[in-house]
């Protein structure tokens, strides 16, 4: 089959984007709409409300073909200083919400008897932890393995599950201490020598949600400008 632009055409497909208020979530929702999909945007819900929120979005759309989920609650603190409440909050935002969103979307796809695509936005620290990011890195590491496990579980039903792991993005400047003389090290370690922008995220999400990705599942694709080459 020739490679054509049709593989990036989402016309007629229904997408639910969880955490559409985040820069990555907004970029994905915008890209889906530009590619022709009908999109339901959800702000990040609480973990307890996630399943119901996704189910309601599916009901409003009439069906679901694509789920994208992009919550991101950054947290950095020495491991010995992390409280139980802080740990629970980081895990809920970065892992539990995507888990329940996937659960609800897969149930809906199964009920429809249709194939589908799931794209989870995560972070490269899920593969390469750094000092003081133990809780955040562990949460994203859990998402990476959720992607791999779900891909194996859902492939027989035609549901493809993949991830996009972000590196240093331009909306993450508030994570730096201006007084830190090494505050620019993320850019220095990025081969592309720049921070990522929302426009770097949308196109790969469209590809992972289109017809040209039928033999790709269980993968986490770094969108990091080469940062992980130095981590």
C-alpha positions, 0 to 999 in steps of 0.5 A: 500500500502506498504511503499517502496523506490519507494515513493522517486523515482522521475524518469521521473518527471521534476522539476524547482528549483528557487533560486538554487544558495542558499544553500537550493536551491542547496541541493534540486536540487541535491537531486532531481537529485539523486532521478531521476528527470530532473531538471532545476536550476534557479538563483533567478530572479527579481520579474518582471522576475519570471513568465517568467523565470519559464515559460521558464524553463518549456518550456525547460523541456517540462513539469513540475511536481515539483516546489521548490523555495528557495530564502532567503534575510535575513534582521534585523533592528529595525522596526522604522529604516526600510525604504520603499525601504528596506521593499520592497526589503525584501518582494520582495525577500522572498514573491513576488518571491515565489508567482509569481513562484507558479503562473507560475508553477500552470498555467503550471500544469493546462495547462498540465492537470496534478497533481504536487508538490510545495515545498516552503522553508521558515524560522521558523521566519515566525511562531515565530518572534524575535526582529529586524526581523519584515520585514523578519519574516512578509515576511516568515509569508506571505509565510506560509499562501500562502502555506496554501491558495494555498493548498486549492485552488489547491488540487481539481486539484491534486496539493500539496503545502507544505513548509520547514521552516529552523532553524539555518543553517550553512550557516547563520553565517554571520547573527551574530555579532561576538561581541555579547556575545549571538551569540551562542544562536541559537545553545544553543536553538536548541535541536540537539545542532548543526546548520543544513546543506544542507543535512538536506534539500534535503531529505524532499524536495524529500519526499514532491515531491514524490508519498508517499505524496499524503495525505499531503498538506498545511503543513509547516515542521520545519527543525530546530533541535528543535529550535522552541521548545524554541522560 
